[in-house]
Amino acid sequence: MRPLLALVLLASAASAQPARYVLDGARIYTADAAHPTAEALAVDAGRIVAVGTRAEVARATAGWPRLDLAGKTVVPGLIDAHAHLMGLGMSLLQADLVGTTSVDDVRARLVAFARAAPAGAWITGRGWDQNDWGTGPGGRPGGAFPTRQDLDAAFPDRPVWLRRVDGHAAWGNTAALRAAGIDPDAAAPADPAGGQVRRDAQGRATGVFIDGAQALVDGAVPAPSLETVTEALRRATAETAKAGLTGVHDAGVPLMTLALYQQAIAAGHFPLRVYAMIEPDAIADFCRAHPDGRMADPSGRLVARSVKVYADGALGSRGAALLADYSDDPHNHGLFVTPADSLRPIAERAMRCGLQVNTHAIGDAANHAVLDAYEAAI
């Protein structure tokens, strides 16, 4: 018999399992090249203690309860190496715009979502991708960005704020701009560092804000309550467990979110193991509390020992930093979310504390800058 390190069932076996049990009647994948599959495995107090043929496991576990999985599949626990756990949870409380094929499709989903939303509350959503809008009625071949007027048609007075599928752009209606103090009839605000406000021919804001420019409207969106954030975490962990994940690498976590995770762990409501990357602004506070650059919850379910940096944006929102202009967007070569000359100091601060440095870099210009910063810091 051979040991396995982790297990997840890709179908439920029993809602309440005994402390000791044997799983059989399943196709068990071991990740062991010499013995890629097995017939049965035994679990004692949450740990796999035996795996092998049905006869082998039966001899070692006489009298143990047996769970017949009726042909279902068992695999070692899966780990997502780049996730945003709270982002997933919040998206599950918003309008789901993934897979929309046109502006018409987006509006229809928002109208349906608004029926169940609290009266007067902002309508928020995530998942739109303008590059997919050439396939349905009202589609826009060529990946043209939408405008605030597209949303005004259905929501003339209620603020609407919709995050793009990659999180690197957001789209709002005129009411959202007004709530954020942006005059829709005047020249758009100046581009903030690391961001871009999309403008029409008259220089007015179109309603699409790229990367750091999203903050111009984000500040007007009512902050979620503790109850909302807690429910978002509950939904996120349920969704990841349903997908067979036993662990995630959480890429960019505020310190207050780490505290929320620890509260959930203490309450027994955290079925994952999380490797967390803190945000760059939190380096000083984190390192004062953890001079060795490592925070580990005693449960083993949460470890933070790295920092997540954003060098640039993403290709789909035309924000990835390129050496040349975008072929379909002349005079635009993307942008640096973190100024290139700030990358080295961030890396040096993190390394002095013992933190690992993980950097989002999509465009070729961003990758050049990140590699130069790493080389200099090392």
Disulfide bonds with the S-S distance in Angstrom:
Cys287-Cys353 2.10
